[in-house]
Amino acid sequence: MSVQIQMSKGSVRYAFKESKKNLEEHKQQESLIYLYFSYGAERLKYSVGYKSCFANWDFKKQRIKNISSLINKDKVNQDLKHFEDSILSRYQKLYMDYGDGVTNEMIKKELDIIVRKKHLVESDKEIVLSFIDVCNKFIDDKGTSIAPVTKRVYKQAITILEKYEKKKQISLSFEAIDMPFYNSFKAFLEKENYSLNTIGKHIKTIKSFMNYAFVEGYTASVKHQSRDFKVEKEITTEIYLSDAEIKVLHNKDLSKTPVLEHARDVFLIGCYTGQRVSDYNSLSKDDIVTKGEIQYFKFVQQKNRKRGRVVMCPITKEIREIMDKRYGGVPPPSIPEQHINEHIKTIGLDLQWTESIKCEQTKGGKLVTEMIPKYKLLKSHTARRSFCTNMYLRKMPIFDIMLFSGHTTEKEFYRYIRIKEEERAQHIVDSGYFNV
């Protein structure tokens, strides 16, 4: 005999915040409409943000009455039906995933997604979430799932958007994020003398904000997905340190300036491991593991934490020398990234790395060419770039370099490393692909 497993069903009804008896005595008094969701033995009350009164409410149908003077009755009733249908549908999915483990918090979160695109109600006052409000909520919802540097990028974009609003004396809406906005915002940033890549970074973030708003139900606008609403970027001049330069940096006596020595040592760990500064600047003794006779740093890269990507970086003789000589056999303590950037430039100047480098970038909408001393181009990220480039020149397979660096595609890797075309051509020839 076949038996069909029955799905647990929820039920929805609407009721006022005020008692029916009280509203009947004051038929024109408005009261908030609540959605009551019942499932199993549980019940949740949720404000949908609309108000009505006894005289305008059909208690049997639980909808606004068909009164000609109520100009928005159809929209309100459509929304009430949408809220009801949507939460019932989402509850079914939750029940399939969690069974009797479904909680009021889960239901409320789903209702937030369904209803919040219309409005939220706070202290009996309707509050419509602005575009900037949702941008901030996007960051809050991300929580600790994103790296601090990514959160900083998001917050920078919001600061710029608020500055744009103030300059234009407007309050941005979701529908306003369209091509006219794109062109106006880009022109605004160019006038502020931002580089093309920085502008592209902020546009990319705005697209992320809008995608979140669309998925979470705050807007139905997809104008930001236009092909012309594009993230522009260009390859700028970045340097790397050769193996010989890294050796000179390693052997430099900085014992009389401990702050410089500390920054140099942290930077060198990056040169020897190929990690992002967020990773190589936070290594500790807890990350050291031994496999056979070799010690490694074993950790999950912060940028790839969601994917749980574990990296095993061999502790080289150079790293061991740094740890044993000054830090009791463990990695150097973490220091602020800006200190690394400042101090490594100071050391570079002391080492007379003053060769002029031609740097080109689009800034303020114009191509700008500058001759900049090499030491001024040194920064925390130079360490990782140096590792990748030097390993490539040593003919380590790209796939193996990417194992350490965290790059996901060869295209991304080639765009990242900084070598001259003739060096790349020589690398290919030396790899044996040509009969020369």
GULO-346850 format. One record per residue (C-alpha): residue in three letters; x, y, z; residue number from 0. Coordinates in steps of 0.25 Angstrom, whole numbers, padded with zeros to 4 digits, m for minus. Layout:
# GULO-346850
[ALA,[X,Y,Z],NUM]
...
END
This chain:
# GULO-346850
[MET,[0000,0000,0000],0]
[SER,[0006,0013,m0004],1]
[VAL,[0006,0025,0006],2]
[GLN,[0008,0039,0002],3]
[ILE,[0016,0048,0012],4]
[GLN,[0008,0060,0016],5]
[MET,[0015,0074,0015],6]
[SER,[0014,0082,0028],7]
[LYS,[0005,0094,0025],8]
[GLY,[0005,0108,0030],9]
[SER,[m0007,0118,0031],10]
[VAL,[m0008,0133,0029],11]
[ARG,[m0018,0142,0034],12]
[TYR,[m0018,0158,0036],13]
[ALA,[m0023,0165,0048],14]
[PHE,[m0021,0179,0053],15]
[LYS,[m0012,0184,0064],16]
[GLU,[m0024,0190,0072],17]
[SER,[m0035,0181,0077],18]
[LYS,[m0047,0179,0068],19]
[LYS,[m0056,0184,0079],20]
[ASN,[m0049,0197,0081],21]
[LEU,[m0048,0199,0065],22]
[GLU,[m0063,0197,0064],23]
[GLU,[m0065,0208,0074],24]
[HIS,[m0057,0217,0066],25]
[LYS,[m0059,0213,0052],26]
[GLN,[m0050,0223,0045],27]
[GLN,[m0038,0221,0054],28]
[GLU,[m0026,0215,0047],29]
[SER,[m0018,0203,0052],30]
[LEU,[m0007,0195,0047],31]
[ILE,[m0009,0182,0040],32]
[TYR,[m0002,0170,0045],33]
[LEU,[0001,0157,0038],34]
[TYR,[m0001,0145,0047],35]
[PHE,[0006,0132,0042],36]
[SER,[0003,0119,0049],37]
[TYR,[0011,0106,0047],38]
[GLY,[0010,0094,0056],39]
[ALA,[0008,0099,0070],40]
[GLU,[0016,0112,0067],41]
[ARG,[0010,0126,0063],42]
[LEU,[0017,0139,0058],43]
[LYS,[0012,0153,0058],44]
[TYR,[0018,0162,0047],45]
[SER,[0014,0176,0043],46]
[VAL,[0013,0178,0028],47]
[GLY,[0013,0193,0029],48]
[TYR,[m0001,0197,0024],49]
[LYS,[m0012,0203,0032],50]
[SER,[m0027,0203,0031],51]
[CYS,[m0039,0205,0039],52]
[PHE,[m0052,0197,0043],53]
[ALA,[m0060,0204,0033],54]
[ASN,[m0051,0201,0021],55]
[TRP,[m0047,0186,0025],56]
[ASP,[m0054,0174,0020],57]
[PHE,[m0052,0164,0032],58]
[LYS,[m0057,0152,0025],59]
[LYS,[m0048,0154,0013],60]
[GLN,[m0037,0160,0021],61]
[ARG,[m0035,0171,0010],62]
[ILE,[m0038,0186,0008],63]
[LYS,[m0053,0188,0004],64]
[ASN,[m0056,0191,m0011],65]
[ILE,[m0059,0206,m0008],66]
[SER,[m0057,0215,m0020],67]
[SER,[m0051,0226,m0011],68]
[LEU,[m0040,0218,m0006],69]
[ILE,[m0030,0220,m0018],70]
[ASN,[m0019,0210,m0014],71]
[LYS,[m0028,0199,m0009],72]
[ASP,[m0024,0190,m0021],73]
[LYS,[m0009,0192,m0019],74]
[VAL,[m0011,0189,m0004],75]
[ASN,[m0019,0176,m0006],76]
[GLN,[m0010,0171,m0017],77]
[ASP,[0002,0173,m0007],78]
[LEU,[m0006,0166,0004],79]
[LYS,[m0008,0154,m0005],80]
[HIS,[0006,0154,m0010],81]
[PHE,[0011,0154,0005],82]
[GLU,[0002,0143,0008],83]
[ASP,[0005,0134,m0004],84]
[SER,[0020,0137,m0003],85]
[ILE,[0022,0133,0012],86]
[LEU,[0014,0120,0010],87]
[SER,[0023,0117,m0002],88]
[ARG,[0035,0120,0006],89]
[TYR,[0031,0112,0018],90]
[GLN,[0029,0100,0010],91]
[LYS,[0043,0101,0005],92]
[LEU,[0048,0103,0019],93]
[TYR,[0040,0091,0024],94]
[MET,[0046,0082,0013],95]
[ASP,[0060,0087,0018],96]
[TYR,[0058,0087,0033],97]
[GLY,[0046,0079,0036],98]
[ASP,[0041,0082,0050],99]
[GLY,[0053,0090,0053],100]
[VAL,[0047,0103,0046],101]
[THR,[0048,0115,0056],102]
[ASN,[0041,0128,0057],103]
[GLU,[0054,0135,0054],104]
[MET,[0054,0127,0040],105]
[ILE,[0040,0131,0037],106]
[LYS,[0043,0146,0041],107]
[LYS,[0055,0146,0032],108]
[GLU,[0047,0142,0021],109]
[LEU,[0036,0152,0024],110]
[ASP,[0047,0163,0024],111]
[ILE,[0051,0159,0010],112]
[ILE,[0037,0159,0005],113]
[VAL,[0031,0171,0012],114]
[ARG,[0043,0180,0014],115]
[LYS,[0044,0184,m0001],116]
[LYS,[0031,0192,0002],117]
[HIS,[0034,0198,0016],118]
[LEU,[0037,0195,0030],119]
[VAL,[0028,0200,0042],120]
[GLU,[0035,0206,0054],121]
[SER,[0027,0212,0066],122]
[ASP,[0015,0213,0057],123]
[LYS,[0022,0221,0047],124]
[GLU,[0024,0217,0033],125]
[ILE,[0039,0217,0029],126]
[VAL,[0043,0214,0015],127]
[LEU,[0057,0209,0014],128]
[SER,[0066,0218,0005],129]
[PHE,[0076,0213,m0005],130]
[ILE,[0087,0217,0005],131]
[ASP,[0080,0210,0016],132]
[VAL,[0080,0197,0008],133]
[CYS,[0095,0198,0005],134]
[ASN,[0098,0199,0020],135]
[LYS,[0089,0187,0022],136]
[PHE,[0096,0179,0011],137]
[ILE,[0109,0181,0019],138]
[ASP,[0102,0178,0032],139]
[ASP,[0097,0165,0026],140]
[LYS,[0110,0161,0021],141]
[GLY,[0116,0162,0035],142]
[THR,[0129,0154,0037],143]
[SER,[0127,0146,0024],144]
[ILE,[0135,0157,0017],145]
[ALA,[0150,0161,0019],146]
[PRO,[0152,0175,0027],147]
[VAL,[0158,0181,0014],148]
[THR,[0146,0177,0006],149]
[LYS,[0137,0183,0017],150]
[ARG,[0146,0196,0016],151]
[VAL,[0143,0197,0001],152]
[TYR,[0128,0196,0003],153]
[LYS,[0128,0207,0013],154]
[GLN,[0137,0216,0004],155]
[ALA,[0127,0214,m0007],156]
[ILE,[0115,0218,0003],157]
[THR,[0123,0231,0007],158]
[ILE,[0125,0234,m0008],159]
[LEU,[0111,0232,m0011],160]
[GLU,[0107,0241,0001],161]
[LYS,[0116,0252,m0004],162]
[TYR,[0110,0251,m0018],163]
[GLU,[0096,0252,m0012],164]
[LYS,[0100,0265,m0004],165]
[LYS,[0107,0271,m0016],166]
[LYS,[0094,0268,m0025],167]
[GLN,[0085,0271,m0014],168]
[ILE,[0077,0258,m0016],169]
[SER,[0074,0246,m0009],170]
[LEU,[0077,0234,m0018],171]
[SER,[0066,0223,m0020],172]
[PHE,[0067,0210,m0026],173]
[GLU,[0060,0214,m0039],174]
[ALA,[0071,0225,m0040],175]
[ILE,[0082,0216,m0042],176]
[ASP,[0082,0216,m0057],177]
[MET,[0090,0220,m0068],178]
[PRO,[0088,0236,m0066],179]
[PHE,[0093,0233,m0052],180]
[TYR,[0105,0225,m0057],181]
[ASN,[0109,0236,m0066],182]
[SER,[0107,0247,m0055],183]
[PHE,[0114,0239,m0044],184]
[LYS,[0126,0236,m0053],185]
[ALA,[0127,0250,m0057],186]
[PHE,[0126,0254,m0042],187]
[LEU,[0138,0245,m0038],188]
[GLU,[0146,0249,m0050],189]
[LYS,[0144,0264,m0045],190]
[GLU,[0149,0259,m0032],191]
[ASN,[0162,0254,m0039],192]
[TYR,[0159,0239,m0036],193]
[SER,[0167,0229,m0044],194]
[LEU,[0159,0220,m0054],195]
[ASN,[0162,0208,m0046],196]
[THR,[0156,0214,m0033],197]
[ILE,[0144,0219,m0041],198]
[GLY,[0142,0205,m0046],199]
[LYS,[0144,0199,m0032],200]
[HIS,[0132,0208,m0027],201]
[ILE,[0123,0205,m0039],202]
[LYS,[0126,0190,m0036],203]
[THR,[0122,0192,m0022],204]
[ILE,[0109,0199,m0026],205]
[LYS,[0105,0188,m0035],206]
[SER,[0107,0178,m0023],207]
[PHE,[0098,0187,m0015],208]
[MET,[0087,0187,m0026],209]
[ASN,[0088,0172,m0028],210]
[TYR,[0086,0170,m0013],211]
[ALA,[0074,0180,m0013],212]
[PHE,[0068,0172,m0025],213]
[VAL,[0070,0158,m0019],214]
[GLU,[0065,0163,m0005],215]
[GLY,[0053,0169,m0011],216]
[TYR,[0056,0184,m0009],217]
[THR,[0055,0187,m0023],218]
[ALA,[0051,0181,m0037],219]
[SER,[0060,0190,m0044],220]
[VAL,[0071,0184,m0053],221]
[LYS,[0076,0196,m0060],222]
[HIS,[0089,0194,m0053],223]
[GLN,[0091,0181,m0061],224]
[SER,[0091,0189,m0074],225]
[ARG,[0104,0186,m0083],226]
[ASP,[0107,0200,m0083],227]
[PHE,[0107,0201,m0068],228]
[LYS,[0121,0195,m0068],229]
[VAL,[0133,0194,m0058],230]
[GLU,[0144,0200,m0065],231]
[LYS,[0159,0197,m0061],232]
[GLU,[0173,0198,m0067],233]
[ILE,[0186,0191,m0064],234]
[THR,[0194,0201,m0057],235]
[THR,[0209,0201,m0054],236]
[GLU,[0213,0192,m0042],237]
[ILE,[0227,0187,m0038],238]
[TYR,[0232,0174,m0033],239]
[LEU,[0246,0172,m0026],240]
[SER,[0255,0162,m0032],241]
[ASP,[0261,0150,m0024],242]
[ALA,[0274,0158,m0023],243]
[GLU,[0267,0171,m0018],244]
[ILE,[0259,0162,m0008],245]
[LYS,[0273,0156,m0003],246]
[VAL,[0278,0170,m0001],247]
[LEU,[0266,0174,0007],248]
[HIS,[0267,0162,0015],249]
[ASN,[0282,0164,0018],250]
[LYS,[0280,0179,0022],251]
[ASP,[0284,0182,0036],252]
[LEU,[0273,0190,0042],253]
[SER,[0275,0186,0057],254]
[LYS,[0277,0201,0061],255]
[THR,[0263,0204,0056],256]
[PRO,[0254,0193,0061],257]
[VAL,[0241,0198,0055],258]
[LEU,[0247,0197,0041],259]
[GLU,[0253,0184,0044],260]
[HIS,[0239,0178,0048],261]
[ALA,[0232,0184,0036],262]
[ARG,[0243,0178,0027],263]
[ASP,[0242,0164,0033],264]
[VAL,[0227,0164,0032],265]
[PHE,[0228,0169,0017],266]
[LEU,[0239,0158,0014],267]
[ILE,[0229,0147,0020],268]
[GLY,[0220,0152,0008],269]
[CYS,[0231,0151,m0002],270]
[TYR,[0234,0136,0003],271]
[THR,[0220,0131,0004],272]
[GLY,[0212,0139,m0007],273]
[GLN,[0201,0142,0002],274]
[ARG,[0192,0154,0002],275]
[VAL,[0196,0164,0013],276]
[SER,[0183,0160,0021],277]
[ASP,[0189,0146,0022],278]
[TYR,[0204,0148,0023],279]
[ASN,[0202,0159,0033],280]
[SER,[0194,0150,0043],281]
[LEU,[0202,0137,0043],282]
[SER,[0204,0132,0057],283]
[LYS,[0211,0120,0064],284]
[ASP,[0197,0113,0063],285]
[ASP,[0198,0113,0048],286]
[ILE,[0211,0104,0048],287]
[VAL,[0210,0090,0045],288]
[THR,[0220,0079,0042],289]
[LYS,[0219,0069,0031],290]
[GLY,[0230,0059,0030],291]
[GLU,[0243,0067,0033],292]
[ILE,[0237,0080,0027],293]
[GLN,[0229,0091,0034],294]
[TYR,[0218,0099,0028],295]
[PHE,[0209,0110,0030],296]
[LYS,[0195,0104,0029],297]
[PHE,[0183,0113,0029],298]
[VAL,[0171,0117,0021],299]
[GLN,[0172,0130,0013],300]
[GLN,[0164,0141,0018],301]
[LYS,[0159,0145,0004],302]
[ASN,[0155,0130,0001],303]
[ARG,[0150,0127,0015],304]
[LYS,[0136,0124,0009],305]
[ARG,[0142,0113,0001],306]
[GLY,[0150,0108,0012],307]
[ARG,[0162,0108,0004],308]
[VAL,[0174,0103,0012],309]
[VAL,[0188,0107,0008],310]
[MET,[0201,0100,0012],311]
[CYS,[0213,0109,0011],312]
[PRO,[0226,0103,0013],313]
[ILE,[0235,0110,0024],314]
[THR,[0247,0113,0016],315]
[LYS,[0261,0115,0022],316]
[GLU,[0260,0130,0020],317]
[ILE,[0247,0130,0028],318]
[ARG,[0253,0121,0038],319]
[GLU,[0265,0130,0040],320]
[ILE,[0255,0142,0042],321]
[MET,[0247,0135,0052],322]
[ASP,[0259,0129,0060],323]
[LYS,[0267,0141,0060],324]
[ARG,[0257,0152,0065],325]
[TYR,[0244,0145,0069],326]
[GLY,[0247,0133,0077],327]
[GLY,[0244,0123,0066],328]
[VAL,[0230,0129,0062],329]
[PRO,[0225,0139,0051],330]
[PRO,[0227,0154,0054],331]
[PRO,[0215,0160,0061],332]
[SER,[0204,0167,0052],333]
[ILE,[0206,0182,0050],334]
[PRO,[0196,0192,0043],335]
[GLU,[0197,0190,0028],336]
[GLN,[0200,0205,0026],337]
[HIS,[0212,0204,0035],338]
[ILE,[0217,0193,0025],339]
[ASN,[0215,0203,0013],340]
[GLU,[0222,0214,0020],341]
[HIS,[0234,0207,0026],342]
[ILE,[0237,0199,0013],343]
[LYS,[0238,0212,0005],344]
[THR,[0247,0217,0015],345]
[ILE,[0256,0205,0014],346]
[GLY,[0255,0205,m0001],347]
[LEU,[0260,0219,m0001],348]
[ASP,[0272,0215,0009],349]
[LEU,[0275,0204,m0001],350]
[GLN,[0276,0215,m0012],351]
[TRP,[0265,0208,m0020],352]
[THR,[0263,0221,m0027],353]
[GLU,[0262,0217,m0042],354]
[SER,[0251,0225,m0049],355]
[ILE,[0239,0217,m0053],356]
[LYS,[0229,0222,m0064],357]
[CYS,[0215,0221,m0058],358]
[GLU,[0203,0223,m0067],359]
[GLN,[0189,0223,m0062],360]
[THR,[0175,0230,m0065],361]
[LYS,[0172,0240,m0054],362]
[GLY,[0161,0251,m0054],363]
[GLY,[0157,0245,m0068],364]
[LYS,[0171,0248,m0074],365]
[LEU,[0183,0240,m0077],366]
[VAL,[0194,0244,m0067],367]
[THR,[0209,0240,m0069],368]
[GLU,[0219,0241,m0057],369]
[MET,[0233,0237,m0054],370]
[ILE,[0233,0232,m0040],371]
[PRO,[0245,0226,m0032],372]
[LYS,[0244,0211,m0030],373]
[TYR,[0244,0212,m0015],374]
[LYS,[0232,0220,m0015],375]
[LEU,[0224,0209,m0022],376]
[LEU,[0227,0199,m0011],377]
[LYS,[0215,0195,m0003],378]
[SER,[0210,0183,0005],379]
[HIS,[0205,0176,m0008],380]
[THR,[0218,0177,m0015],381]
[ALA,[0222,0165,m0006],382]
[ARG,[0212,0155,m0012],383]
[ARG,[0214,0161,m0026],384]
[SER,[0229,0158,m0025],385]
[PHE,[0227,0144,m0021],386]
[CYS,[0218,0141,m0032],387]
[THR,[0227,0148,m0043],388]
[ASN,[0240,0141,m0038],389]
[MET,[0234,0127,m0037],390]
[TYR,[0229,0129,m0051],391]
[LEU,[0243,0133,m0056],392]
[ARG,[0248,0121,m0049],393]
[LYS,[0239,0113,m0057],394]
[MET,[0230,0108,m0046],395]
[PRO,[0217,0103,m0053],396]
[ILE,[0206,0114,m0053],397]
[PHE,[0197,0104,m0047],398]
[ASP,[0206,0102,m0035],399]
[ILE,[0208,0116,m0033],400]
[MET,[0193,0119,m0032],401]
[LEU,[0192,0108,m0022],402]
[PHE,[0199,0118,m0012],403]
[SER,[0195,0131,m0018],404]
[GLY,[0180,0128,m0018],405]
[HIS,[0178,0132,m0033],406]
[THR,[0167,0124,m0039],407]
[THR,[0170,0126,m0054],408]
[GLU,[0182,0127,m0062],409]
[LYS,[0176,0139,m0069],410]
[GLU,[0175,0146,m0055],411]
[PHE,[0190,0141,m0052],412]
[TYR,[0196,0147,m0064],413]
[ARG,[0189,0160,m0062],414]
[TYR,[0195,0160,m0048],415]
[ILE,[0209,0158,m0050],416]
[ARG,[0218,0169,m0055],417]
[ILE,[0229,0164,m0065],418]
[LYS,[0234,0171,m0078],419]
[GLU,[0229,0164,m0091],420]
[GLU,[0243,0160,m0094],421]
[GLU,[0244,0153,m0081],422]
[ARG,[0231,0145,m0083],423]
[ALA,[0236,0142,m0098],424]
[GLN,[0249,0137,m0092],425]
[HIS,[0242,0129,m0082],426]
[ILE,[0233,0122,m0092],427]
[VAL,[0246,0119,m0101],428]
[ASP,[0253,0113,m0089],429]
[SER,[0241,0104,m0086],430]
[GLY,[0245,0096,m0099],431]
[TYR,[0233,0099,m0107],432]
[PHE,[0242,0104,m0119],433]
[ASN,[0253,0097,m0126],434]
[VAL,[0264,0107,m0125],435]
END
